[in-house]
Amino acid sequence: MCRNIKLLYNLSPRSTDEEIRASALQYVRKVSGMTRPSAANEPAIERAVEEITAITQRLLREDLVTRAEPKDREALAEAARERGRKREERMRYKILGELED
């Protein structure tokens, strides 16, 4: 799946309509292979995005249930930044190690 599609369920504060639509757009782009559709395909792409947005809103806001506390967005973002720092550090050591060989 596309890395740009983010976790949207059980967050505090709740996912916005714009975030849900952005994820729907990323999904449609991924499955269609089109980042910029032709004029002929644009209506179909837009319709798909709107339908997936509506389905996702219903799923997140009406259908799914949990007893878990909502996840803190800032804590999730910090964890992602830390993973990125570690990944970059591993890559740097790997590249430097290859240069020394």
N, CA, C and O atoms as a MOPAC input file, in Angstrom:
PM7 MOZYME 1SCF
protein

 N      0.83400 1    -1.17800 1     0.00000 1
 C      0.00000 1     0.00000 1     0.00000 1
 C      0.87900 1     1.24300 1     0.00000 1
 O      2.05700 1     1.17500 1     0.35100 1
 N      0.34300 1     2.30700 1    -0.36900 1
 C      1.06800 1     3.56700 1    -0.47300 1
 C      1.45000 1     4.08400 1     0.91300 1
 O      0.62700 1     4.08200 1     1.82900 1
 N      2.69100 1     4.52400 1     1.06400 1
 C      3.13800 1     5.03600 1     2.35400 1
 C      2.44300 1     6.32700 1     2.74800 1
 O      2.42200 1     6.67100 1     3.93000 1
 N      1.87300 1     7.05000 1     1.79400 1
 C      1.23000 1     8.32200 1     2.10700 1
 C     -0.15300 1     8.15900 1     2.71100 1
 O     -0.74400 1     9.13600 1     3.17200 1
 N     -0.67300 1     6.95500 1     2.71700 1
 C     -1.96000 1     6.72400 1     3.35500 1
 C     -1.69700 1     6.51100 1     4.83600 1
 O     -1.03100 1     5.55200 1     5.22700 1
 N     -2.21900 1     7.40300 1     5.64800 1
 C     -1.92800 1     7.40700 1     7.07400 1
 C     -3.03500 1     6.75100 1     7.88300 1
 O     -4.17300 1     6.62100 1     7.43300 1
 N     -2.66700 1     6.34200 1     9.09200 1
 C     -3.63600 1     5.84100 1    10.05400 1
 C     -4.64900 1     6.94400 1    10.32100 1
 O     -4.26900 1     8.08000 1    10.60100 1
 N     -5.92900 1     6.62200 1    10.23600 1
 C     -6.97400 1     7.61300 1    10.43900 1
 C     -7.93900 1     7.25000 1    11.56600 1
 O     -8.73000 1     8.09200 1    11.99200 1
 N     -7.88600 1     6.03400 1    12.04300 1
 C     -8.86800 1     5.56800 1    13.01800 1
 C     -8.38200 1     5.75400 1    14.45200 1
 O     -7.20800 1     5.54300 1    14.75900 1
 N     -9.29700 1     6.14900 1    15.31100 1
 C     -9.10000 1     6.23600 1    16.75000 1
 C     -7.95800 1     7.18700 1    17.11400 1
 O     -7.07800 1     6.84700 1    17.90400 1
 N     -7.99000 1     8.37200 1    16.52600 1
 C     -6.99200 1     9.40100 1    16.80800 1
 C     -7.60100 1    10.52700 1    17.62600 1
 O     -8.80800 1    10.76400 1    17.60400 1
 N     -6.73600 1    11.20400 1    18.33800 1
 C     -7.16300 1    12.39300 1    19.06100 1
 C     -6.25600 1    13.54000 1    18.65400 1
 O     -5.05200 1    13.47000 1    18.90100 1
 N     -6.77400 1    14.57900 1    18.04800 1
 C     -8.16800 1    14.78200 1    17.65100 1
 C     -8.53600 1    13.92300 1    16.43400 1
 O     -7.67400 1    13.43800 1    15.70100 1
 N     -9.82700 1    13.76100 1    16.25300 1
 C    -10.37900 1    12.91700 1    15.19600 1
 C     -9.90300 1    13.33900 1    13.81200 1
 O     -9.63000 1    14.51600 1    13.57600 1
 N     -9.80500 1    12.37800 1    12.89700 1
 C     -9.40200 1    12.65600 1    11.51600 1
 C    -10.38000 1    13.62200 1    10.86900 1
 O    -11.59200 1    13.53000 1    11.06500 1
 N     -9.83400 1    14.54500 1    10.10000 1
 C    -10.67900 1    15.53600 1     9.42900 1
 C    -11.16700 1    14.99900 1     8.08900 1
 O    -10.64100 1    14.01500 1     7.56900 1
 N    -12.17100 1    15.65700 1     7.54700 1
 C    -12.66600 1    15.29300 1     6.22100 1
 C    -11.55700 1    15.43700 1     5.17800 1
 O    -11.46800 1    14.63600 1     4.24700 1
 N    -10.71300 1    16.45900 1     5.33400 1
 C     -9.62400 1    16.69300 1     4.38100 1
 C     -8.60100 1    15.56100 1     4.43200 1
 O     -8.09400 1    15.14300 1     3.39200 1
 N     -8.29300 1    15.06200 1     5.62500 1
 C     -7.35000 1    13.94400 1     5.75500 1
 C     -7.92100 1    12.67900 1     5.12000 1
 O     -7.20700 1    11.93300 1     4.45100 1
 N     -9.19600 1    12.45000 1     5.33200 1
 C     -9.84400 1    11.26900 1     4.76000 1
 C     -9.85100 1    11.36400 1     3.24200 1
 O     -9.56500 1    10.37800 1     2.56300 1
 N    -10.17100 1    12.52800 1     2.70200 1
 C    -10.17900 1    12.70500 1     1.24700 1
 C     -8.77800 1    12.55200 1     0.66700 1
 O     -8.61200 1    11.96000 1    -0.40000 1
 N     -7.77200 1    13.07800 1     1.35500 1
 C     -6.39600 1    12.95600 1     0.87600 1
 C     -5.96800 1    11.48600 1     0.81500 1
 O     -5.28200 1    11.08200 1    -0.12400 1
 N     -6.36300 1    10.69600 1     1.79500 1
 C     -6.04100 1     9.27000 1     1.76900 1
 C     -6.79100 1     8.55600 1     0.65100 1
 O     -6.24400 1     7.66800 1    -0.00300 1
 N     -8.03700 1     8.94200 1     0.43600 1
 C     -8.81000 1     8.35600 1    -0.66700 1
 C     -8.15200 1     8.67900 1    -2.00400 1
 O     -8.05500 1     7.81700 1    -2.87700 1
 N     -7.70400 1     9.91000 1    -2.15900 1
 C     -7.01800 1    10.30900 1    -3.38700 1
 C     -5.73900 1     9.50500 1    -3.58100 1
 O     -5.46500 1     9.05000 1    -4.69200 1
 N     -4.95400 1     9.32200 1    -2.53000 1
 C     -3.72600 1     8.52900 1    -2.62900 1
 C     -4.03700 1     7.08700 1    -3.02100 1
 O     -3.33300 1     6.49600 1    -3.83900 1
 N     -5.09300 1     6.52500 1    -2.43700 1
 C     -5.49600 1     5.15800 1    -2.77100 1
 C     -5.86700 1     5.04800 1    -4.24500 1
 O     -5.40600 1     4.13800 1    -4.93500 1
 N     -6.69000 1     5.96000 1    -4.72600 1
 C     -7.12100 1     5.91100 1    -6.13000 1
 C     -5.91900 1     6.09300 1    -7.05800 1
 O     -5.81400 1     5.41200 1    -8.07900 1
 N     -5.02600 1     6.99700 1    -6.71000 1
 C     -3.81900 1     7.17300 1    -7.52000 1
 C     -2.99700 1     5.90100 1    -7.56600 1
 O     -2.47800 1     5.53300 1    -8.62000 1
 N     -2.87300 1     5.22800 1    -6.43500 1
 C     -2.07600 1     4.01100 1    -6.35900 1
 C     -2.68200 1     2.90300 1    -7.20900 1
 O     -1.99100 1     2.29600 1    -8.02800 1
 N     -3.96300 1     2.63800 1    -7.01900 1
 C     -4.56600 1     1.51000 1    -7.73400 1
 C     -4.75200 1     1.78700 1    -9.22000 1
 O     -4.76000 1     0.85600 1   -10.02500 1
 N     -4.90100 1     3.06500 1    -9.59600 1
 C     -5.08000 1     3.38700 1   -11.01400 1
 C     -3.75200 1     3.60600 1   -11.71700 1
 O     -3.67200 1     3.50600 1   -12.94200 1
 N     -2.70900 1     3.90500 1   -10.95100 1
 C     -1.42300 1     4.19800 1   -11.55000 1
 C     -1.36200 1     5.58100 1   -12.17000 1
 O     -0.45400 1     5.87200 1   -12.94900 1
 N     -2.31600 1     6.43600 1   -11.83300 1
 C     -2.39100 1     7.78000 1   -12.41600 1
 C     -2.25700 1     8.84000 1   -11.34100 1
 O     -3.05400 1     8.89300 1   -10.40400 1
 N     -1.23400 1     9.69100 1   -11.48100 1
 C     -1.14400 1    10.82100 1   -10.56000 1
 C     -1.85700 1    12.03300 1   -11.14200 1
 O     -2.42000 1    12.84800 1   -10.41200 1
 N     -1.82300 1    12.14000 1   -12.46200 1
 C     -2.55800 1    13.21100 1   -13.15000 1
 C     -3.35100 1    12.56900 1   -14.29700 1
 O     -2.80900 1    12.34300 1   -15.37900 1
 N     -4.61700 1    12.28000 1   -14.06000 1
 C     -5.40400 1    11.61400 1   -15.09600 1
 C     -5.67500 1    12.52600 1   -16.28800 1
 O     -5.68500 1    13.75200 1   -16.17600 1
 N     -5.89100 1    11.89100 1   -17.41600 1
 C     -6.26900 1    12.65100 1   -18.60900 1
 C     -7.65300 1    13.24600 1   -18.40500 1
 O     -8.37600 1    12.86100 1   -17.48700 1
 N     -8.01200 1    14.18100 1   -19.26300 1
 C     -9.33600 1    14.80200 1   -19.18000 1
 C    -10.42800 1    13.74600 1   -19.31400 1
 O    -11.48800 1    13.86500 1   -18.69900 1
 N    -10.17400 1    12.72400 1   -20.10900 1
 C    -11.16300 1    11.65800 1   -20.30200 1
 C    -11.36300 1    10.83800 1   -19.02900 1
 O    -12.46800 1    10.36500 1   -18.76700 1
 N    -10.30400 1    10.66700 1   -18.23800 1
 C    -10.38700 1     9.85100 1   -17.02400 1
 C    -10.66900 1    10.64800 1   -15.76400 1
 O    -11.00100 1    10.06800 1   -14.73000 1
 N    -10.54500 1    11.94700 1   -15.82800 1
 C    -10.70100 1    12.77100 1   -14.63700 1
 C    -12.05400 1    12.59200 1   -13.94100 1
 O    -12.08100 1    12.48900 1   -12.71500 1
 N    -13.17800 1    12.55000 1   -14.66600 1
 C    -14.46200 1    12.34900 1   -13.96800 1
 C    -14.53000 1    11.01200 1   -13.22200 1
 O    -15.07100 1    10.94700 1   -12.11800 1
 N    -13.99100 1     9.96000 1   -13.81100 1
 C    -14.01200 1     8.64400 1   -13.15600 1
 C    -13.14600 1     8.64300 1   -11.90300 1
 O    -13.52500 1     8.08100 1   -10.87600 1
 N    -11.98200 1     9.27600 1   -11.99600 1
 C    -11.08500 1     9.35400 1   -10.84600 1
 C    -11.74200 1    10.16700 1    -9.72700 1
 O    -11.72700 1     9.75200 1    -8.56800 1
 N    -12.30800 1    11.30400 1   -10.06600 1
 C    -12.95700 1    12.16200 1    -9.06900 1
 C    -14.13400 1    11.43500 1    -8.41700 1
 O    -14.32000 1    11.52800 1    -7.20400 1
 N    -14.92400 1    10.71600 1    -9.20400 1
 C    -16.05100 1     9.95600 1    -8.65300 1
 C    -15.54900 1     8.87800 1    -7.69200 1
 O    -16.12800 1     8.67300 1    -6.62600 1
 N    -14.48000 1     8.19700 1    -8.07000 1
 C    -13.91500 1     7.16000 1    -7.20000 1
 C    -13.42600 1     7.76800 1    -5.88400 1
 O    -13.67300 1     7.21100 1    -4.81400 1
 N    -12.74200 1     8.89300 1    -5.95800 1
 C    -12.25500 1     9.55500 1    -4.74700 1
 C    -13.42600 1     9.93400 1    -3.84300 1
 O    -13.37100 1     9.70700 1    -2.63400 1
 N    -14.47000 1    10.50000 1    -4.40900 1
 C    -15.63000 1    10.89700 1    -3.60500 1
 C    -16.30200 1     9.69100 1    -2.95700 1
 O    -16.68600 1     9.75000 1    -1.78900 1
 N    -16.44800 1     8.60000 1    -3.70600 1
 C    -17.08400 1     7.39700 1    -3.15600 1
 C    -16.24300 1     6.77600 1    -2.04900 1
 O    -16.77100 1     6.38100 1    -1.01000 1
 N    -14.93900 1     6.69300 1    -2.27200 1
 C    -14.05900 1     6.11900 1    -1.25500 1
 C    -14.00300 1     7.01100 1    -0.02600 1
 O    -13.93600 1     6.51300 1     1.09800 1
 N    -14.03100 1     8.31500 1    -0.22500 1
 C    -14.07400 1     9.23700 1     0.90800 1
 C    -15.32200 1     8.98900 1     1.74200 1
 O    -15.23500 1     8.89400 1     2.96700 1
 N    -16.47200 1     8.88300 1     1.10600 1
 C    -17.73100 1     8.65900 1     1.83000 1
 C    -17.71400 1     7.31900 1     2.56700 1
 O    -18.14000 1     7.23400 1     3.71900 1
 N    -17.22700 1     6.28600 1     1.90700 1
 C    -17.14800 1     4.95800 1     2.54200 1
 C    -16.22500 1     5.00200 1     3.75000 1
 O    -16.54000 1     4.43800 1     4.79800 1
 N    -15.09300 1     5.66700 1     3.60700 1
 C    -14.12100 1     5.74600 1     4.69700 1
 C    -14.67300 1     6.55200 1     5.86500 1
 O    -14.48200 1     6.17700 1     7.02200 1
 N    -15.35300 1     7.64800 1     5.57400 1
 C    -15.96700 1     8.43000 1     6.65500 1
 C    -16.97100 1     7.57700 1     7.42500 1
 O    -16.99400 1     7.59900 1     8.65600 1
 N    -17.79400 1     6.83300 1     6.70800 1
 C    -18.78200 1     5.98200 1     7.37700 1
 C    -18.08100 1     4.90500 1     8.20300 1
 O    -18.47700 1     4.63800 1     9.33700 1
 N    -17.04800 1     4.29000 1     7.64100 1
 C    -16.30700 1     3.25600 1     8.35500 1
 C    -15.71100 1     3.79700 1     9.64800 1
 O    -15.87500 1     3.19800 1    10.71100 1
 N    -15.02000 1     4.92700 1     9.55800 1
 C    -14.32400 1     5.48300 1    10.71400 1
 C    -15.26400 1     6.06400 1    11.75800 1
 O    -15.00400 1     5.95300 1    12.95600 1
 N    -16.34600 1     6.67600 1    11.32000 1
 C    -17.19400 1     7.43300 1    12.24400 1
 C    -18.45100 1     6.70500 1    12.70600 1
 O    -19.06000 1     7.08900 1    13.70400 1
 N    -18.83900 1     5.66200 1    11.98600 1
 C    -20.07500 1     4.98100 1    12.34700 1
 C    -19.91700 1     3.48700 1    12.57900 1
 O    -20.52900 1     2.93400 1    13.49300 1
 N    -19.10200 1     2.82700 1    11.76200 1
 C    -19.07700 1     1.36700 1    11.76800 1
 C    -18.08200 1     0.74800 1    12.75700 1
 O    -18.42300 1    -0.21200 1    13.44900 1
 N    -16.87200 1     1.27600 1    12.83200 1
 C    -15.85700 1     0.68400 1    13.69300 1
 C    -16.10100 1     1.05100 1    15.15100 1
 O    -16.52200 1     2.16400 1    15.46600 1
 N    -15.82900 1     0.09100 1    16.03500 1
 C    -15.95500 1     0.34000 1    17.46700 1
 C    -14.67500 1    -0.13500 1    18.15700 1
 O    -14.03400 1    -1.09000 1    17.72000 1
 N    -14.32600 1     0.54300 1    19.22300 1
 C    -13.15800 1     0.16000 1    20.01200 1
 C    -13.33000 1     0.61800 1    21.43700 1
 O    -14.03800 1     1.58600 1    21.71600 1
 N    -12.67900 1    -0.08200 1    22.33100 1
 C    -12.64100 1     0.34100 1    23.73000 1
 C    -11.32000 1     1.03700 1    24.03800 1
 O    -11.14800 1     1.61600 1    25.11000 1
 N    -10.40500 1     0.97700 1    23.10200 1
 C     -9.08100 1     1.56400 1    23.30800 1
 C     -9.16400 1     3.08200 1    23.35800 1
 O    -10.01200 1     3.70000 1    22.71500 1
 N     -8.27300 1     3.65900 1    24.12900 1
 C     -8.16300 1     5.10700 1    24.18400 1
 C     -7.66600 1     5.61500 1    22.83600 1
 O     -6.87300 1     4.93500 1    22.18600 1
 N     -8.10600 1     6.78100 1    22.40500 1
 C     -7.60700 1     7.33900 1    21.14300 1
 C     -6.09400 1     7.55200 1    21.20800 1
 O     -5.53500 1     7.88100 1    22.25400 1
 N     -5.45300 1     7.35400 1    20.05900 1
 C     -4.00900 1     7.54000 1    19.96500 1
 C     -3.69200 1     9.02200 1    19.84700 1
 O     -4.38000 1     9.76800 1    19.15000 1
 N     -2.65700 1     9.42600 1    20.52600 1
 C     -2.20300 1    10.81500 1    20.50200 1
 C     -1.43700 1    11.06400 1    19.20000 1
 O     -0.41700 1    10.42400 1    18.94800 1
 N     -1.91900 1    11.97500 1    18.39000 1
 C     -1.28600 1    12.26400 1    17.10100 1
 C      0.16600 1    12.68800 1    17.25400 1
 O      1.02200 1    12.26200 1    16.47900 1
 N      0.44900 1    13.51900 1    18.24300 1
 C      1.81900 1    14.00600 1    18.41000 1
 C      2.75900 1    12.87500 1    18.81300 1
 O      3.90400 1    12.83300 1    18.36200 1
 N      2.29000 1    11.96300 1    19.65100 1
 C      3.12100 1    10.81800 1    20.03800 1
 C      3.39700 1     9.93000 1    18.82600 1
 O      4.51500 1     9.44100 1    18.66000 1
 N      2.39300 1     9.71900 1    17.98400 1
 C      2.60000 1     8.93000 1    16.76700 1
 C      3.57900 1     9.61900 1    15.82500 1
 O      4.43100 1     8.96500 1    15.22400 1
 N      3.45900 1    10.93100 1    15.69500 1
 C      4.36000 1    11.67900 1    14.81700 1
 C      5.79000 1    11.62100 1    15.34200 1
 O      6.72800 1    11.47700 1    14.55800 1
 N      5.96800 1    11.72900 1    16.63800 1
 C      7.31800 1    11.66100 1    17.21400 1
 C      7.91900 1    10.26900 1    17.01100 1
 O      9.10600 1    10.14500 1    16.71100 1
 N      7.11600 1     9.23500 1    17.17200 1
 C      7.60300 1     7.87500 1    16.94400 1
 C      8.02700 1     7.69700 1    15.48200 1
 O      9.03300 1     7.04400 1    15.20400 1
 N      7.27900 1     8.26500 1    14.56300 1
 C      7.63400 1     8.17900 1    13.13400 1
 C      8.92900 1     8.93700 1    12.85800 1
 O      9.76900 1     8.46800 1    12.09000 1
 N      9.09600 1    10.10200 1    13.47800 1
 C     10.34800 1    10.85800 1    13.30500 1
 C     11.53800 1    10.07200 1    13.84600 1
 O     12.60900 1    10.06300 1    13.23900 1
 N     11.35100 1     9.42300 1    14.97300 1
 C     12.42700 1     8.62400 1    15.56900 1
 C     12.78200 1     7.43700 1    14.66800 1
 O     13.96000 1     7.12800 1    14.49000 1
 N     11.77800 1     6.77500 1    14.10300 1
 C     12.05900 1     5.67800 1    13.16400 1
 C     12.85000 1     6.19700 1    11.96700 1
 O     13.76900 1     5.53300 1    11.48700 1
 N     12.49200 1     7.37700 1    11.49100 1
 C     13.20200 1     7.98000 1    10.37000 1
 C     14.64500 1     8.28300 1    10.70900 1
 O     15.54400 1     8.03900 1     9.90400 1
 N     14.87000 1     8.81800 1    11.90500 1
 C     16.24200 1     9.11000 1    12.33700 1
 C     17.06900 1     7.83000 1    12.41100 1
 O     18.21600 1     7.80300 1    11.96300 1
 N     16.49300 1     6.77400 1    12.97300 1
 C     17.20200 1     5.49800 1    13.07700 1
 C     17.48400 1     4.91000 1    11.70100 1
 O     18.57200 1     4.39000 1    11.45300 1
 N     16.50600 1     4.99200 1    10.80900 1
 C     16.69300 1     4.48300 1     9.44500 1
 C     17.81300 1     5.24600 1     8.74300 1
 O     18.65500 1     4.64700 1     8.07500 1
 N     17.81800 1     6.56500 1     8.89700 1
 C     18.85900 1     7.38100 1     8.27900 1
 C     20.23300 1     7.03700 1     8.85300 1
 O     21.21900 1     6.97000 1     8.11900 1
 N     20.29200 1     6.82400 1    10.14900 1
 C     21.55500 1     6.46300 1    10.78500 1
 C     22.06500 1     5.11600 1    10.26500 1
 O     23.25100 1     4.97200 1     9.97000 1
 N     21.17000 1     4.13500 1    10.15300 1
 C     21.57400 1     2.82500 1     9.61300 1
 C     22.10100 1     2.96400 1     8.19800 1
 O     23.11900 1     2.36900 1     7.84800 1
 N     21.41200 1     3.74600 1     7.38800 1
 C     21.83000 1     3.93900 1     5.99600 1
 C     23.19200 1     4.63200 1     5.93900 1
 O     24.04300 1     4.26400 1     5.12900 1
 N     23.39700 1     5.63000 1     6.79200 1
 C     24.66100 1     6.35700 1     6.80900 1
 C     25.81100 1     5.41800 1     7.15500 1
 O     26.84900 1     5.44200 1     6.49300 1
 N     25.63600 1     4.58700 1     8.18900 1
 C     26.68200 1     3.63600 1     8.56600 1
 C     26.93600 1     2.62900 1     7.45200 1
 O     28.08200 1     2.25700 1     7.20000 1
 N     25.89100 1     2.19500 1     6.79600 1
 C     26.04200 1     1.22800 1     5.70200 1
 C     26.84200 1     1.85500 1     4.56100 1
 O     27.76400 1     1.23200 1     4.03400 1
 N     26.49900 1     3.06600 1     4.18300 1
 C     27.19700 1     3.74200 1     3.08300 1
 C     28.64500 1     4.02200 1     3.46500 1
 O     29.55300 1     3.80400 1     2.66400 1
 N     28.86400 1     4.50300 1     4.68300 1
 C     30.23800 1     4.77500 1     5.11300 1
 C     31.04800 1     3.49400 1     5.17400 1
 O     32.22900 1     3.48500 1     4.82900 1
 N     30.41700 1     2.41200 1     5.61100 1
 C     31.09800 1     1.11800 1     5.65500 1
 C     31.49100 1     0.64700 1     4.26100 1
 O     32.57500 1     0.09400 1     4.07800 1
 N     30.62000 1     0.86200 1     3.27400 1
 C     30.92300 1     0.46000 1     1.90900 1
 C     32.04000 1     1.32800 1     1.32500 1
 O     32.85200 1     0.84100 1     0.53800 1
 N     32.08700 1     2.59100 1     1.69700 1
 C     33.13800 1     3.47900 1     1.20200 1
 C     34.50800 1     3.09900 1     1.76300 1
 O     35.52700 1     3.26800 1     1.09300 1
 N     34.52700 1     2.58700 1     2.99000 1
 C     35.78800 1     2.20900 1     3.61900 1
 C     36.34700 1     0.91400 1     3.06100 1
 O     37.55300 1     0.67900 1     3.13900 1
 N     35.50100 1     0.07800 1     2.50600 1
 C     35.95600 1    -1.22600 1     1.96400 1
 C     36.74200 1    -1.09500 1     0.70400 1
 O     37.18200 1    -2.09900 1     0.14400 1

